[in-house]
Amino acid sequence: MMMRLQSEPNGRPQPIRRGATGPFQERLMDTKARVVTAVLANQSCYVQGEDAPLRYRLLTDTALRLAELNQLAGYFDLSDLAYQYDLTTWVQNTIRLLAIQLNLPLPTAVWWATHAENDPIANLVQFIGEDVLPKVSQPVLLSFDEADQLRQAPLATDFWRLLDALQAKQQQPTGEQLTIVLWGKVAWKALAEDGRFPADALKQIIL
């Protein structure tokens, strides 16, 4: 059954309405349980859902459940990468959005100036390692939707560098409370064929 795609004012699809999830309720509940279980176990994963509105409903319901379980989370839409060519701008926006979502102080003008000549990816990883993880007591989830963009986005290579650096951070004692979830439509195999997709580090979950 095809779901009708609903659009928000910015043109992006909305989650399917809860009242319309009846035929998929059991599948949604089962998948949500698997995602929540993985995140609580600090198991990073890739969640594949071909039906975008249904996937967004799963993402939304999962986010609400994790919030109930005291899990902090930053949510990011990778569709921005489809038209973003400036890595510095993307990283700056990501840092600001993460700080706002976790209710943490925004970087100061001095911080930006001090890090202006550094690799933007290194800046983001440093911010997470020094200004996020040590400042919170709860586990932190970084959730990236629209992973399909990573097959062709101008900054795809930089995002894979970021993911590699975050996975290295997870192996350190200070990064044990960090978990990463990618969401997308494309099949696991198609991403794995890219050669940069960390198949060994991500648990596969299919909606």
TINU-659453 format. One record per residue (C-alpha): x, y, z negated; residue in three letters; residue number from 1. Coordinates in nm, 3 decimals, decimal comma. Layout:
! residues N
<r px="X" py="Y" pz="Z" res="ala" n="NUM"/>
...
This chain:
! residues 207
<r px="0,000" py="0,000" pz="0,000" res="met" n="1"/>
<r px="0,143" py="0,341" pz="0,094" res="met" n="2"/>
<r px="0,123" py="0,618" pz="-0,161" res="met" n="3"/>
<r px="0,034" py="0,965" pz="-0,044" res="arg" n="4"/>
<r px="0,329" py="1,198" pz="-0,095" res="leu" n="5"/>
<r px="0,237" py="1,502" pz="-0,299" res="gln" n="6"/>
<r px="0,446" py="1,818" pz="-0,276" res="ser" n="7"/>
<r px="0,547" py="2,069" pz="-0,537" res="glu" n="8"/>
<r px="0,580" py="2,438" pz="-0,446" res="pro" n="9"/>
<r px="0,949" py="2,383" pz="-0,369" res="asn" n="10"/>
<r px="0,865" py="2,107" pz="-0,124" res="gly" n="11"/>
<r px="0,994" py="1,818" pz="-0,332" res="arg" n="12"/>
<r px="0,767" py="1,520" pz="-0,400" res="pro" n="13"/>
<r px="0,589" py="1,478" pz="-0,731" res="gln" n="14"/>
<r px="0,549" py="1,158" pz="-0,931" res="pro" n="15"/>
<r px="0,243" py="0,956" pz="-0,846" res="ile" n="16"/>
<r px="-0,040" py="1,048" pz="-1,086" res="arg" n="17"/>
<r px="-0,071" py="0,810" pz="-1,380" res="arg" n="18"/>
<r px="-0,434" py="0,750" pz="-1,287" res="gly" n="19"/>
<r px="-0,321" py="0,613" pz="-0,951" res="ala" n="20"/>
<r px="-0,063" py="0,370" pz="-1,087" res="thr" n="21"/>
<r px="-0,311" py="0,092" pz="-1,162" res="gly" n="22"/>
<r px="-0,196" py="-0,152" pz="-0,891" res="pro" n="23"/>
<r px="0,165" py="-0,098" pz="-0,995" res="phe" n="24"/>
<r px="0,124" py="-0,071" pz="-1,372" res="gln" n="25"/>
<r px="0,278" py="-0,407" pz="-1,459" res="glu" n="26"/>
<r px="0,574" py="-0,346" pz="-1,228" res="arg" n="27"/>
<r px="0,627" py="0,003" pz="-1,371" res="leu" n="28"/>
<r px="0,617" py="-0,120" pz="-1,730" res="met" n="29"/>
<r px="0,856" py="-0,407" pz="-1,660" res="asp" n="30"/>
<r px="1,106" py="-0,186" pz="-1,477" res="thr" n="31"/>
<r px="1,084" py="0,086" pz="-1,741" res="lys" n="32"/>
<r px="1,163" py="-0,172" pz="-2,009" res="ala" n="33"/>
<r px="1,468" py="-0,291" pz="-1,815" res="arg" n="34"/>
<r px="1,598" py="0,062" pz="-1,762" res="val" n="35"/>
<r px="1,543" py="0,161" pz="-2,125" res="val" n="36"/>
<r px="1,711" py="-0,159" pz="-2,246" res="thr" n="37"/>
<r px="2,012" py="-0,095" pz="-2,022" res="ala" n="38"/>
<r px="2,050" py="0,267" pz="-2,133" res="val" n="39"/>
<r px="2,020" py="0,181" pz="-2,502" res="leu" n="40"/>
<r px="2,294" py="-0,079" pz="-2,449" res="ala" n="41"/>
<r px="2,512" py="0,185" pz="-2,279" res="asn" n="42"/>
<r px="2,489" py="-0,008" pz="-1,952" res="gln" n="43"/>
<r px="2,505" py="0,225" pz="-1,653" res="ser" n="44"/>
<r px="2,280" py="0,124" pz="-1,367" res="cys" n="45"/>
<r px="2,138" py="0,196" pz="-1,023" res="tyr" n="46"/>
<r px="1,758" py="0,193" pz="-0,999" res="val" n="47"/>
<r px="1,623" py="0,133" pz="-0,650" res="gln" n="48"/>
<r px="1,267" py="0,234" pz="-0,565" res="gly" n="49"/>
<r px="1,165" py="0,267" pz="-0,202" res="glu" n="50"/>
<r px="0,839" py="0,448" pz="-0,281" res="asp" n="51"/>
<r px="0,952" py="0,794" pz="-0,392" res="ala" n="52"/>
<r px="0,641" py="0,903" pz="-0,587" res="pro" n="53"/>
<r px="0,636" py="0,568" pz="-0,769" res="leu" n="54"/>
<r px="1,007" py="0,601" pz="-0,846" res="arg" n="55"/>
<r px="0,953" py="0,953" pz="-0,979" res="tyr" n="56"/>
<r px="0,674" py="0,823" pz="-1,202" res="arg" n="57"/>
<r px="0,914" py="0,558" pz="-1,334" res="leu" n="58"/>
<r px="1,185" py="0,820" pz="-1,390" res="leu" n="59"/>
<r px="0,943" py="1,049" pz="-1,573" res="thr" n="60"/>
<r px="0,796" py="0,775" pz="-1,793" res="asp" n="61"/>
<r px="1,142" py="0,638" pz="-1,870" res="thr" n="62"/>
<r px="1,265" py="0,986" pz="-1,966" res="ala" n="63"/>
<r px="0,974" py="1,030" pz="-2,206" res="leu" n="64"/>
<r px="1,038" py="0,691" pz="-2,367" res="arg" n="65"/>
<r px="1,411" py="0,760" pz="-2,407" res="leu" n="66"/>
<r px="1,334" py="1,096" pz="-2,563" res="ala" n="67"/>
<r px="1,111" py="0,918" pz="-2,816" res="glu" n="68"/>
<r px="1,410" py="0,696" pz="-2,896" res="leu" n="69"/>
<r px="1,631" py="0,999" pz="-2,968" res="asn" n="70"/>
<r px="1,833" py="0,966" pz="-2,647" res="gln" n="71"/>
<r px="1,970" py="1,291" pz="-2,508" res="leu" n="72"/>
<r px="1,965" py="1,323" pz="-2,131" res="ala" n="73"/>
<r px="2,059" py="1,550" pz="-1,846" res="gly" n="74"/>
<r px="1,862" py="1,504" pz="-1,523" res="tyr" n="75"/>
<r px="1,997" py="1,610" pz="-1,184" res="phe" n="76"/>
<r px="1,854" py="1,599" pz="-0,832" res="asp" n="77"/>
<r px="2,122" py="1,505" pz="-0,578" res="leu" n="78"/>
<r px="1,908" py="1,623" pz="-0,288" res="ser" n="79"/>
<r px="2,083" py="1,956" pz="-0,346" res="asp" n="80"/>
<r px="2,398" py="1,793" pz="-0,210" res="leu" n="81"/>
<r px="2,236" py="1,769" pz="0,133" res="ala" n="82"/>
<r px="2,292" py="2,140" pz="0,192" res="tyr" n="83"/>
<r px="2,562" py="2,226" pz="-0,063" res="gln" n="84"/>
<r px="2,915" py="2,270" pz="0,074" res="tyr" n="85"/>
<r px="3,070" py="2,461" pz="-0,217" res="asp" n="86"/>
<r px="3,192" py="2,221" pz="-0,484" res="leu" n="87"/>
<r px="3,266" py="2,499" pz="-0,734" res="thr" n="88"/>
<r px="2,910" py="2,629" pz="-0,712" res="thr" n="89"/>
<r px="2,761" py="2,281" pz="-0,749" res="trp" n="90"/>
<r px="2,975" py="2,207" pz="-1,056" res="val" n="91"/>
<r px="2,897" py="2,543" pz="-1,216" res="gln" n="92"/>
<r px="2,524" py="2,485" pz="-1,166" res="asn" n="93"/>
<r px="2,554" py="2,130" pz="-1,303" res="thr" n="94"/>
<r px="2,740" py="2,246" pz="-1,614" res="ile" n="95"/>
<r px="2,485" py="2,518" pz="-1,683" res="arg" n="96"/>
<r px="2,190" py="2,284" pz="-1,629" res="leu" n="97"/>
<r px="2,343" py="2,018" pz="-1,853" res="leu" n="98"/>
<r px="2,406" py="2,267" pz="-2,133" res="ala" n="99"/>
<r px="2,051" py="2,402" pz="-2,109" res="ile" n="100"/>
<r px="1,891" py="2,055" pz="-2,108" res="gln" n="101"/>
<r px="2,093" py="1,944" pz="-2,411" res="leu" n="102"/>
<r px="2,038" py="2,275" pz="-2,591" res="asn" n="103"/>
<r px="2,412" py="2,343" pz="-2,610" res="leu" n="104"/>
<r px="2,595" py="2,676" pz="-2,569" res="pro" n="105"/>
<r px="2,668" py="2,782" pz="-2,214" res="leu" n="106"/>
<r px="3,035" py="2,822" pz="-2,123" res="pro" n="107"/>
<r px="3,164" py="3,171" pz="-2,190" res="thr" n="108"/>
<r px="3,312" py="3,406" pz="-1,933" res="ala" n="109"/>
<r px="3,651" py="3,331" pz="-2,085" res="val" n="110"/>
<r px="3,595" py="2,956" pz="-2,033" res="trp" n="111"/>
<r px="3,510" py="3,007" pz="-1,667" res="trp" n="112"/>
<r px="3,809" py="3,234" pz="-1,616" res="ala" n="113"/>
<r px="4,046" py="2,992" pz="-1,788" res="thr" n="114"/>
<r px="3,930" py="2,706" pz="-1,567" res="his" n="115"/>
<r px="3,892" py="2,899" pz="-1,243" res="ala" n="116"/>
<r px="4,199" py="2,745" pz="-1,075" res="glu" n="117"/>
<r px="4,131" py="2,388" pz="-1,185" res="asn" n="118"/>
<r px="3,969" py="2,108" pz="-0,986" res="asp" n="119"/>
<r px="3,593" py="2,162" pz="-1,035" res="pro" n="120"/>
<r px="3,538" py="1,791" pz="-1,098" res="ile" n="121"/>
<r px="3,803" py="1,798" pz="-1,371" res="ala" n="122"/>
<r px="3,626" py="2,099" pz="-1,522" res="asn" n="123"/>
<r px="3,294" py="1,915" pz="-1,536" res="leu" n="124"/>
<r px="3,449" py="1,604" pz="-1,692" res="val" n="125"/>
<r px="3,638" py="1,819" pz="-1,943" res="gln" n="126"/>
<r px="3,320" py="2,006" pz="-2,034" res="phe" n="127"/>
<r px="3,139" py="1,678" pz="-2,097" res="ile" n="128"/>
<r px="3,431" py="1,540" pz="-2,295" res="gly" n="129"/>
<r px="3,499" py="1,849" pz="-2,508" res="glu" n="130"/>
<r px="3,178" py="2,053" pz="-2,518" res="asp" n="131"/>
<r px="2,905" py="1,790" pz="-2,495" res="val" n="132"/>
<r px="2,994" py="1,451" pz="-2,643" res="leu" n="133"/>
<r px="3,171" py="1,578" pz="-2,958" res="pro" n="134"/>
<r px="2,890" py="1,826" pz="-3,027" res="lys" n="135"/>
<r px="2,602" py="1,577" pz="-3,041" res="val" n="136"/>
<r px="2,533" py="1,275" pz="-3,258" res="ser" n="137"/>
<r px="2,301" py="1,096" pz="-3,014" res="gln" n="138"/>
<r px="2,391" py="0,895" pz="-2,704" res="pro" n="139"/>
<r px="2,393" py="1,097" pz="-2,382" res="val" n="140"/>
<r px="2,245" py="0,987" pz="-2,050" res="leu" n="141"/>
<r px="2,340" py="1,149" pz="-1,720" res="leu" n="142"/>
<r px="2,065" py="1,069" pz="-1,470" res="ser" n="143"/>
<r px="2,109" py="1,143" pz="-1,098" res="phe" n="144"/>
<r px="1,812" py="1,104" pz="-0,864" res="asp" n="145"/>
<r px="1,818" py="1,092" pz="-0,481" res="glu" n="146"/>
<r px="2,140" py="0,889" pz="-0,465" res="ala" n="147"/>
<r px="2,059" py="0,829" pz="-0,098" res="asp" n="148"/>
<r px="2,222" py="1,166" pz="-0,030" res="gln" n="149"/>
<r px="2,558" py="1,013" pz="-0,120" res="leu" n="150"/>
<r px="2,571" py="0,834" pz="0,215" res="arg" n="151"/>
<r px="2,605" py="1,157" pz="0,412" res="gln" n="152"/>
<r px="2,615" py="1,466" pz="0,189" res="ala" n="153"/>
<r px="2,909" py="1,705" pz="0,243" res="pro" n="154"/>
<r px="3,013" py="1,669" pz="-0,121" res="leu" n="155"/>
<r px="2,959" py="1,292" pz="-0,145" res="ala" n="156"/>
<r px="3,330" py="1,220" pz="-0,181" res="thr" n="157"/>
<r px="3,351" py="1,466" pz="-0,469" res="asp" n="158"/>
<r px="3,053" py="1,307" pz="-0,644" res="phe" n="159"/>
<r px="3,215" py="0,964" pz="-0,622" res="trp" n="160"/>
<r px="3,528" py="1,119" pz="-0,776" res="arg" n="161"/>
<r px="3,310" py="1,251" pz="-1,055" res="leu" n="162"/>
<r px="3,153" py="0,910" pz="-1,111" res="leu" n="163"/>
<r px="3,496" py="0,744" pz="-1,125" res="asp" n="164"/>
<r px="3,615" py="1,000" pz="-1,379" res="ala" n="165"/>
<r px="3,302" py="0,957" pz="-1,592" res="leu" n="166"/>
<r px="3,342" py="0,581" pz="-1,589" res="gln" n="167"/>
<r px="3,701" py="0,625" pz="-1,707" res="ala" n="168"/>
<r px="3,567" py="0,851" pz="-1,982" res="lys" n="169"/>
<r px="3,321" py="0,578" pz="-2,085" res="gln" n="170"/>
<r px="3,614" py="0,345" pz="-2,155" res="gln" n="171"/>
<r px="3,754" py="0,587" pz="-2,412" res="gln" n="172"/>
<r px="3,633" py="0,590" pz="-2,775" res="pro" n="173"/>
<r px="3,501" py="0,944" pz="-2,727" res="thr" n="174"/>
<r px="3,292" py="0,839" pz="-2,428" res="gly" n="175"/>
<r px="3,125" py="0,527" pz="-2,558" res="glu" n="176"/>
<r px="2,792" py="0,705" pz="-2,606" res="gln" n="177"/>
<r px="2,780" py="0,813" pz="-2,240" res="leu" n="178"/>
<r px="2,559" py="0,629" pz="-1,989" res="thr" n="179"/>
<r px="2,496" py="0,699" pz="-1,621" res="ile" n="180"/>
<r px="2,190" py="0,610" pz="-1,415" res="val" n="181"/>
<r px="2,157" py="0,662" pz="-1,040" res="leu" n="182"/>
<r px="1,812" py="0,653" pz="-0,878" res="trp" n="183"/>
<r px="1,747" py="0,613" pz="-0,508" res="gly" n="184"/>
<r px="1,559" py="0,457" pz="-0,220" res="lys" n="185"/>
<r px="1,844" py="0,294" pz="-0,034" res="val" n="186"/>
<r px="1,921" py="-0,070" pz="-0,102" res="ala" n="187"/>
<r px="2,212" py="-0,169" pz="-0,324" res="trp" n="188"/>
<r px="2,386" py="-0,341" pz="-0,032" res="lys" n="189"/>
<r px="2,374" py="-0,029" pz="0,185" res="ala" n="190"/>
<r px="2,540" py="0,178" pz="-0,087" res="leu" n="191"/>
<r px="2,794" py="-0,093" pz="-0,163" res="ala" n="192"/>
<r px="2,898" py="-0,105" pz="0,203" res="glu" n="193"/>
<r px="3,010" py="0,256" pz="0,165" res="asp" n="194"/>
<r px="3,315" py="0,128" pz="-0,023" res="gly" n="195"/>
<r px="3,299" py="0,398" pz="-0,291" res="arg" n="196"/>
<r px="2,989" py="0,273" pz="-0,472" res="phe" n="197"/>
<r px="3,100" py="0,125" pz="-0,809" res="pro" n="198"/>
<r px="2,901" py="-0,197" pz="-0,780" res="ala" n="199"/>
<r px="3,100" py="-0,364" pz="-1,060" res="asp" n="200"/>
<r px="3,012" py="-0,089" pz="-1,308" res="ala" n="201"/>
<r px="2,641" py="-0,043" pz="-1,236" res="leu" n="202"/>
<r px="2,363" py="-0,284" pz="-1,319" res="lys" n="203"/>
<r px="2,115" py="-0,329" pz="-1,034" res="gln" n="204"/>
<r px="1,748" py="-0,267" pz="-1,120" res="ile" n="205"/>
<r px="1,478" py="-0,284" pz="-0,852" res="ile" n="206"/>
<r px="1,134" py="-0,129" pz="-0,892" res="leu" n="207"/>
